[in-house]
Amino acid sequence: MQVGKVGFVGIRTDRLSDMVALFRNVLGVPIARENKDLVGFQLSDGTILELYGQDDAFHAFFKTGPVIGFRVDDFDKTIRAMIEAGIEFIGEIQRADGVAWRHFNAPDGTILEISGQAPRPETVRARSTGRRQVV
């Protein structure tokens, strides 16, 4: 497996409108999606940058600063290796537009993300705990 690039950056902020103005108006990054408490940008290399307001409950676990998402060439293999290494994941695998991602706690408590080409949802993998889990 190989990490190819940073594919995602998520920032939780109490100054959402100021942060949006910085990226949209000053840096010229186009908005890709927007709702009340989430504004998503797509950088020219395809990297996703999302800003979350304080009322965005879904991303409330983003407490350690920017959350960086590392894009890997083999998502399934990377997830298996991380499970075998005892990495603690947050929530389930999420999927959209052919990409899968999952958040996790780094050893120092930093929240990070791993992403890659989406595996098939029905793929069943044996885990190091001996349990079987759908990924």
TORLUMGU-59141 format. One line per field, with one value per atom (N, C-alpha, C): atom name; residue number from 1; x, y, z; chain. Coordinates in Angstrom, 1 decimal. Example, Ala and Ser with C-alpha at 12.3 -4.5 7.8 and 13.67 -1.06 7.14 Angstrom:
! TORLUMGU-59141
atom N, CA, C, N, CA, C
seq 1, 1, 1, 2, 2, 2
X 13.2, 12.3, 13.2, 12.8, 13.7, 12.9
Y -5.7, -4.5, -3.3, -2.2, -1.1, 0.0
Z 7.8, 7.8, 7.8, 7.1, 7.1, 7.9
mol A, A, A, A, A, A
END
This chain:
! TORLUMGU-59141
atom N, CA, C, N, CA, C, N, CA, C, N, CA, C, N, CA, C, N, CA, C, N, CA, C, N, CA, C, N, CA, C, N, CA, C, N, CA, C, N, CA, C, N, CA, C, N, CA, C, N, CA, C, N, CA, C, N, CA, C, N, CA, C, N, CA, C, N, CA, C, N, CA, C, N, CA, C, N, CA, C, N, CA, C, N, CA, C, N, CA, C, N, CA, C, N, CA, C, N, CA, C, N, CA, C, N, CA, C, N, CA, C, N, CA, C, N, CA, C, N, CA, C, N, CA, C, N, CA, C, N, CA, C, N, CA, C, N, CA, C, N, CA, C, N, CA, C, N, CA, C, N, CA, C, N, CA, C, N, CA, C, N, CA, C, N, CA, C, N, CA, C, N, CA, C, N, CA, C, N, CA, C, N, CA, C, N, CA, C, N, CA, C, N, CA, C, N, CA, C, N, CA, C, N, CA, C, N, CA, C, N, CA, C, N, CA, C, N, CA, C, N, CA, C, N, CA, C, N, CA, C, N, CA, C, N, CA, C, N, CA, C, N, CA, C, N, CA, C, N, CA, C, N, CA, C, N, CA, C, N, CA, C, N, CA, C, N, CA, C, N, CA, C, N, CA, C, N, CA, C, N, CA, C, N, CA, C, N, CA, C, N, CA, C, N, CA, C, N, CA, C, N, CA, C, N, CA, C, N, CA, C, N, CA, C, N, CA, C, N, CA, C, N, CA, C, N, CA, C, N, CA, C, N, CA, C, N, CA, C, N, CA, C, N, CA, C, N, CA, C, N, CA, C, N, CA, C, N, CA, C, N, CA, C, N, CA, C, N, CA, C, N, CA, C, N, CA, C, N, CA, C, N, CA, C, N, CA, C, N, CA, C, N, CA, C, N, CA, C, N, CA, C, N, CA, C, N, CA, C, N, CA, C, N, CA, C, N, CA, C, N, CA, C, N, CA, C, N, CA, C, N, CA, C, N, CA, C, N, CA, C, N, CA, C, N, CA, C, N, CA, C, N, CA, C, N, CA, C, N, CA, C, N, CA, C, N, CA, C, N, CA, C
seq 1, 1, 1, 2, 2, 2, 3, 3, 3, 4, 4, 4, 5, 5, 5, 6, 6, 6, 7, 7, 7, 8, 8, 8, 9, 9, 9, 10, 10, 10, 11, 11, 11, 12, 12, 12, 13, 13, 13, 14, 14, 14, 15, 15, 15, 16, 16, 16, 17, 17, 17, 18, 18, 18, 19, 19, 19, 20, 20, 20, 21, 21, 21, 22, 22, 22, 23, 23, 23, 24, 24, 24, 25, 25, 25, 26, 26, 26, 27, 27, 27, 28, 28, 28, 29, 29, 29, 30, 30, 30, 31, 31, 31, 32, 32, 32, 33, 33, 33, 34, 34, 34, 35, 35, 35, 36, 36, 36, 37, 37, 37, 38, 38, 38, 39, 39, 39, 40, 40, 40, 41, 41, 41, 42, 42, 42, 43, 43, 43, 44, 44, 44, 45, 45, 45, 46, 46, 46, 47, 47, 47, 48, 48, 48, 49, 49, 49, 50, 50, 50, 51, 51, 51, 52, 52, 52, 53, 53, 53, 54, 54, 54, 55, 55, 55, 56, 56, 56, 57, 57, 57, 58, 58, 58, 59, 59, 59, 60, 60, 60, 61, 61, 61, 62, 62, 62, 63, 63, 63, 64, 64, 64, 65, 65, 65, 66, 66, 66, 67, 67, 67, 68, 68, 68, 69, 69, 69, 70, 70, 70, 71, 71, 71, 72, 72, 72, 73, 73, 73, 74, 74, 74, 75, 75, 75, 76, 76, 76, 77, 77, 77, 78, 78, 78, 79, 79, 79, 80, 80, 80, 81, 81, 81, 82, 82, 82, 83, 83, 83, 84, 84, 84, 85, 85, 85, 86, 86, 86, 87, 87, 87, 88, 88, 88, 89, 89, 89, 90, 90, 90, 91, 91, 91, 92, 92, 92, 93, 93, 93, 94, 94, 94, 95, 95, 95, 96, 96, 96, 97, 97, 97, 98, 98, 98, 99, 99, 99, 100, 100, 100, 101, 101, 101, 102, 102, 102, 103, 103, 103, 104, 104, 104, 105, 105, 105, 106, 106, 106, 107, 107, 107, 108, 108, 108, 109, 109, 109, 110, 110, 110, 111, 111, 111, 112, 112, 112, 113, 113, 113, 114, 114, 114, 115, 115, 115, 116, 116, 116, 117, 117, 117, 118, 118, 118, 119, 119, 119, 120, 120, 120, 121, 121, 121, 122, 122, 122, 123, 123, 123, 124, 124, 124, 125, 125, 125, 126, 126, 126, 127, 127, 127, 128, 128, 128, 129, 129, 129, 130, 130, 130, 131, 131, 131, 132, 132, 132, 133, 133, 133, 134, 134, 134, 135, 135, 135
X 0.8, 0.0, 0.9, 0.3, 1.1, 0.1, 0.6, -0.2, 0.2, -0.7, -0.4, -0.5, -1.4, -1.5, -2.4, -2.5, -3.5, -4.8, -5.8, -7.0, -8.2, -8.0, -9.1, -8.5, -9.1, -8.8, -10.1, -10.4, -11.6, -11.3, -11.9, -11.6, -12.9, -13.0, -14.1, -13.8, -14.7, -14.4, -15.6, -15.3, -16.4, -16.5, -15.8, -15.8, -16.0, -17.1, -17.3, -17.4, -18.1, -18.3, -16.9, -16.1, -14.8, -13.9, -14.0, -13.1, -13.6, -14.9, -15.4, -14.9, -15.0, -14.5, -13.1, -12.3, -10.8, -10.6, -11.2, -11.0, -11.7, -12.9, -13.7, -13.2, -13.2, -13.0, -11.5, -10.7, -9.3, -8.4, -8.6, -7.8, -8.5, -9.8, -10.4, -10.8, -11.0, -11.3, -12.8, -13.3, -14.7, -15.4, -16.6, -17.5, -18.1, -17.9, -18.5, -19.8, -20.0, -21.3, -21.4, -22.7, -22.9, -24.2, -24.2, -25.5, -25.2, -26.2, -26.1, -24.8, -24.2, -23.0, -21.9, -21.9, -20.9, -20.7, -19.4, -19.1, -17.9, -18.1, -17.1, -16.5, -15.2, -14.4, -13.7, -13.4, -12.6, -11.4, -10.2, -9.0, -8.7, -7.8, -7.6, -7.0, -6.3, -5.8, -6.8, -8.0, -9.1, -9.2, -8.3, -8.4, -9.7, -10.3, -11.5, -11.2, -11.6, -11.5, -12.9, -13.2, -14.5, -14.4, -15.2, -15.3, -16.6, -16.5, -17.7, -17.9, -19.1, -19.5, -19.7, -19.8, -20.0, -21.3, -22.3, -23.6, -23.6, -22.6, -22.5, -22.2, -23.3, -23.2, -22.5, -22.6, -22.0, -20.5, -19.9, -18.4, -17.9, -18.7, -18.4, -17.1, -16.7, -15.5, -14.3, -14.4, -13.2, -12.7, -12.0, -11.6, -10.1, -9.3, -7.9, -7.2, -8.0, -7.4, -7.9, -7.2, -7.6, -7.5, -8.5, -8.5, -8.0, -6.9, -6.3, -6.7, -7.0, -7.3, -6.3, -5.7, -4.6, -5.2, -4.9, -5.4, -4.5, -5.0, -4.1, -4.5, -3.6, -3.8, -4.7, -4.7, -5.5, -6.2, -7.5, -8.2, -8.4, -8.9, -9.1, -7.9, -6.8, -5.5, -5.1, -5.2, -4.8, -5.7, -7.0, -7.9, -7.6, -7.3, -7.0, -5.7, -4.7, -3.4, -3.6, -4.4, -4.7, -5.4, -6.4, -7.1, -6.1, -5.3, -4.3, -3.3, -3.1, -2.2, -2.9, -4.2, -4.9, -5.4, -5.4, -5.9, -7.4, -7.8, -9.2, -9.9, -10.9, -11.7, -12.9, -13.3, -14.5, -15.6, -16.7, -17.8, -17.5, -18.3, -18.3, -17.6, -17.3, -16.8, -17.9, -17.5, -18.5, -18.1, -19.1, -18.8, -19.6, -19.0, -19.6, -18.8, -19.4, -18.8, -17.6, -17.7, -16.6, -15.5, -15.6, -14.5, -15.1, -14.2, -14.5, -13.6, -14.1, -13.2, -13.6, -12.7, -13.0, -12.0, -12.6, -11.9, -11.3, -10.1, -9.5, -8.7, -8.4, -7.6, -6.1, -5.3, -3.8, -3.3, -2.2, -1.7, -1.6, -1.5, -1.4, -2.8, -3.9, -5.2, -5.7, -4.8, -5.2, -6.2, -7.3, -8.3, -7.7, -7.7, -7.2, -8.2, -8.0, -8.9, -8.0, -8.5, -7.9, -8.9, -8.5, -9.5, -8.9, -9.8, -9.3, -10.5, -10.2, -11.3, -12.2, -13.5, -14.5, -14.5, -14.4, -14.6, -16.1, -16.4, -17.8, -18.4, -19.5, -20.1, -20.3, -20.6, -20.9, -19.7, -18.5, -17.2, -17.1, -16.9, -16.8, -15.3, -14.8, -13.4, -13.3, -12.4, -12.1, -11.2, -11.4, -10.7, -9.8, -8.8, -7.8, -8.4, -9.6, -10.3, -11.0, -11.0, -11.7, -13.2, -13.7, -15.0, -15.1, -16.2, -16.4, -17.2, -16.8, -17.4, -17.6, -18.7, -18.9, -18.3, -17.5, -16.8, -17.3
Y -1.2, 0.0, 1.2, 2.3, 3.6, 4.7, 5.7, 7.0, 7.8, 8.2, 9.0, 10.5, 11.0, 12.4, 12.7, 13.9, 14.4, 14.6, 13.9, 14.1, 14.8, 15.1, 15.8, 16.6, 17.7, 18.5, 19.0, 18.7, 19.2, 20.1, 21.2, 22.2, 22.6, 22.4, 22.8, 24.2, 25.1, 26.5, 27.2, 28.2, 29.0, 30.3, 30.4, 31.6, 31.1, 30.4, 29.8, 30.8, 31.9, 32.9, 33.5, 33.8, 34.4, 33.4, 32.1, 31.1, 30.9, 30.9, 30.8, 32.0, 33.2, 34.4, 34.2, 33.7, 33.5, 32.6, 31.5, 30.5, 30.9, 31.4, 31.8, 33.1, 34.1, 35.5, 35.9, 35.4, 35.8, 34.8, 33.5, 32.5, 32.0, 32.3, 32.0, 30.5, 29.8, 28.4, 28.3, 27.6, 27.5, 26.6, 27.0, 26.2, 25.1, 23.8, 22.6, 22.2, 22.5, 22.2, 23.1, 23.3, 24.2, 24.0, 24.0, 24.0, 24.9, 24.9, 25.8, 25.8, 24.7, 24.6, 23.8, 23.7, 23.0, 23.7, 24.0, 24.5, 23.7, 23.1, 22.3, 22.9, 22.9, 23.4, 22.2, 22.4, 21.4, 22.2, 21.8, 22.5, 22.0, 22.7, 22.4, 21.0, 20.4, 19.0, 17.9, 18.4, 17.4, 17.3, 17.8, 17.7, 18.4, 17.7, 18.3, 19.0, 20.3, 21.1, 21.3, 20.9, 21.2, 22.0, 23.0, 23.8, 23.5, 23.3, 22.9, 24.0, 24.5, 25.4, 24.6, 25.4, 24.8, 24.0, 24.3, 23.6, 22.4, 22.0, 20.8, 19.6, 18.9, 17.9, 16.6, 16.4, 15.2, 15.2, 16.4, 16.4, 16.9, 16.8, 17.2, 16.6, 15.4, 14.7, 15.4, 16.3, 17.0, 18.0, 17.6, 18.4, 18.7, 18.1, 18.2, 19.1, 19.9, 20.8, 20.3, 20.7, 20.2, 18.7, 18.1, 16.7, 16.4, 15.7, 15.5, 14.1, 14.0, 12.7, 12.2, 11.1, 10.5, 9.6, 9.8, 9.0, 7.9, 6.6, 5.5, 4.7, 3.9, 3.2, 2.0, 1.4, 0.2, 0.3, 0.8, 1.1, -0.2, -1.3, -2.5, -3.0, -3.0, -3.5, -2.6, -1.3, -0.3, -0.5, -0.6, -0.8, -2.0, -3.1, -4.4, -4.2, -3.6, -3.4, -2.5, -1.5, -0.6, -1.4, -2.2, -3.0, -3.9, -4.6, -5.5, -4.8, -3.5, -2.7, -2.1, -2.4, -1.9, -0.5, 0.1, 1.5, 1.5, 2.5, 2.7, 3.6, 3.1, 3.8, 4.5, 5.6, 6.4, 6.1, 5.5, 5.3, 4.2, 4.2, 3.2, 3.8, 3.0, 3.4, 4.2, 5.4, 6.2, 6.2, 6.4, 6.2, 7.3, 7.8, 8.8, 8.8, 8.8, 9.1, 8.2, 6.9, 5.9, 6.0, 6.8, 7.0, 6.5, 5.8, 5.4, 6.1, 6.4, 7.0, 6.6, 6.6, 6.3, 7.1, 7.6, 8.4, 7.5, 7.9, 7.1, 8.0, 7.4, 8.1, 7.7, 8.7, 8.4, 8.1, 7.5, 7.2, 8.3, 9.5, 10.7, 11.3, 10.7, 11.2, 12.1, 12.5, 13.3, 12.5, 13.2, 12.6, 12.7, 11.6, 11.6, 10.8, 10.8, 10.0, 9.3, 8.1, 7.3, 7.2, 7.4, 7.3, 6.6, 6.1, 5.4, 5.0, 4.3, 3.8, 2.9, 3.1, 2.5, 1.0, 0.2, -1.3, -1.5, -2.7, -3.1, -3.2, -2.7, -2.7, -4.1, -5.1, -6.4, -7.3, -6.7, -7.5, -7.8, -9.1, -9.5, -9.8, -9.3, -9.5, -10.1, -11.0, -11.6, -10.6, -10.3, -9.3, -10.1, -9.4, -10.0, -10.4, -9.9, -10.3, -11.6, -12.1, -13.3, -13.1, -11.9, -11.6, -11.2, -11.3, -10.9, -9.6, -8.8, -7.4, -7.0, -6.5, -6.0, -4.6, -4.4, -3.2, -2.5
Z 0.0, 0.0, 0.0, -0.5, -0.6, -0.4, 0.4, 0.5, -0.7, -1.5, -2.7, -2.5, -1.7, -1.5, -0.3, 0.1, 1.0, 0.1, 0.4, -0.4, 0.2, 1.5, 2.3, 3.4, 3.7, 4.9, 5.4, 6.7, 7.3, 8.5, 8.6, 9.6, 10.3, 11.6, 12.4, 12.9, 12.8, 13.2, 13.8, 14.7, 15.3, 14.5, 13.4, 12.5, 11.1, 10.8, 9.5, 8.4, 8.6, 7.5, 7.2, 8.2, 7.9, 7.2, 7.6, 6.9, 5.4, 5.2, 3.9, 3.0, 3.6, 2.9, 2.5, 3.4, 3.1, 1.9, 1.9, 0.8, -0.5, -0.4, -1.6, -2.1, -1.3, -1.8, -2.0, -1.0, -1.0, -1.9, -1.6, -2.3, -3.6, -3.8, -5.1, -5.3, -4.2, -4.3, -4.4, -5.5, -5.7, -4.7, -4.3, -3.4, -4.2, -3.7, -4.3, -3.7, -2.5, -1.8, -0.6, -0.2, 1.0, 1.6, 2.9, 3.7, 4.9, 5.8, 6.9, 7.7, 8.0, 8.8, 8.2, 6.9, 6.1, 4.8, 4.5, 3.2, 2.7, 1.5, 0.9, -0.3, -0.5, -1.6, -2.3, -3.5, -4.2, -4.8, -4.4, -4.9, -6.3, -7.0, -8.4, -8.6, -7.6, -7.7, -7.3, -7.0, -6.6, -5.1, -4.3, -2.8, -2.4, -1.4, -0.8, 0.5, 0.6, 1.8, 2.3, 3.5, 4.1, 5.4, 5.6, 6.8, 7.5, 8.8, 9.6, 10.7, 10.7, 11.8, 13.1, 14.2, 15.5, 15.7, 14.9, 15.0, 14.1, 13.4, 12.6, 13.5, 14.0, 15.0, 14.4, 13.1, 12.5, 12.6, 12.6, 12.6, 14.0, 15.0, 16.4, 16.9, 16.4, 16.9, 16.3, 15.4, 14.8, 15.9, 16.9, 18.0, 18.1, 17.2, 17.4, 16.3, 15.7, 14.7, 13.3, 12.3, 10.9, 10.9, 10.3, 10.1, 8.6, 8.5, 7.2, 6.8, 5.5, 4.9, 3.9, 4.2, 3.4, 2.3, 1.0, -0.1, -0.3, -0.3, -0.5, -1.7, -2.2, -3.5, -3.3, -2.1, -1.9, -0.5, -0.6, 0.6, 1.5, 0.9, 1.6, 2.4, 1.7, 2.2, 3.4, 3.2, 4.2, 5.5, 5.3, 6.4, 7.2, 6.5, 7.1, 7.9, 7.4, 8.1, 9.3, 9.2, 10.3, 11.5, 11.1, 12.1, 12.8, 12.0, 12.6, 13.5, 13.2, 14.1, 15.3, 15.4, 16.6, 16.5, 15.3, 15.2, 15.5, 16.3, 16.7, 15.6, 15.0, 14.0, 14.7, 14.0, 14.5, 13.5, 13.8, 12.9, 11.9, 10.9, 9.8, 8.6, 7.6, 6.3, 5.7, 5.1, 4.4, 2.9, 2.0, 0.6, -0.2, -1.2, -2.2, -3.4, -4.6, -5.8, -6.1, -5.7, -5.9, -5.0, -3.9, -2.9, -1.6, -0.8, 0.5, 1.5, 2.7, 3.7, 5.1, 6.0, 7.4, 8.3, 9.3, 10.3, 11.4, 11.9, 13.0, 13.9, 15.1, 16.1, 15.8, 15.6, 15.5, 17.0, 17.1, 18.4, 19.4, 19.0, 19.9, 20.1, 19.5, 19.7, 18.6, 17.6, 16.5, 15.6, 15.2, 14.3, 12.9, 12.2, 10.8, 10.0, 8.7, 7.8, 6.7, 6.3, 5.3, 4.2, 2.9, 1.8, 0.6, -0.2, -1.5, -2.3, -3.4, -4.2, -3.4, -3.5, -2.6, -2.9, -1.8, -1.9, -2.1, -2.6, -2.7, -1.3, -1.0, 0.4, 0.9, 0.0, 0.4, 0.7, 0.5, 0.7, 2.2, 2.5, 3.9, 4.2, 5.2, 5.5, 6.9, 7.1, 8.4, 9.1, 10.3, 11.1, 12.1, 12.6, 13.5, 14.8, 15.1, 16.3, 16.2, 15.0, 14.7, 14.3, 14.5, 14.1, 12.6, 12.0, 10.6, 10.6, 9.7, 9.7, 8.2, 7.9, 6.5, 6.4, 5.4, 5.1, 3.9
mol A, A, A, A, A, A, A, A, A, A, A, A, A, A, A, A, A, A, A, A, A, A, A, A, A, A, A, A, A, A, A, A, A, A, A, A, A, A, A, A, A, A, A, A, A, A, A, A, A, A, A, A, A, A, A, A, A, A, A, A, A, A, A, A, A, A, A, A, A, A, A, A, A, A, A, A, A, A, A, A, A, A, A, A, A, A, A, A, A, A, A, A, A, A, A, A, A, A, A, A, A, A, A, A, A, A, A, A, A, A, A, A, A, A, A, A, A, A, A, A, A, A, A, A, A, A, A, A, A, A, A, A, A, A, A, A, A, A, A, A, A, A, A, A, A, A, A, A, A, A, A, A, A, A, A, A, A, A, A, A, A, A, A, A, A, A, A, A, A, A, A, A, A, A, A, A, A, A, A, A, A, A, A, A, A, A, A, A, A, A, A, A, A, A, A, A, A, A, A, A, A, A, A, A, A, A, A, A, A, A, A, A, A, A, A, A, A, A, A, A, A, A, A, A, A, A, A, A, A, A, A, A, A, A, A, A, A, A, A, A, A, A, A, A, A, A, A, A, A, A, A, A, A, A, A, A, A, A, A, A, A, A, A, A, A, A, A, A, A, A, A, A, A, A, A, A, A, A, A, A, A, A, A, A, A, A, A, A, A, A, A, A, A, A, A, A, A, A, A, A, A, A, A, A, A, A, A, A, A, A, A, A, A, A, A, A, A, A, A, A, A, A, A, A, A, A, A, A, A, A, A, A, A, A, A, A, A, A, A, A, A, A, A, A, A, A, A, A, A, A, A, A, A, A, A, A, A, A, A, A, A, A, A, A, A, A, A, A, A, A, A, A, A, A, A, A, A, A, A, A, A, A, A, A, A, A, A, A, A, A, A, A, A, A, A, A, A, A, A, A, A, A, A, A, A
END
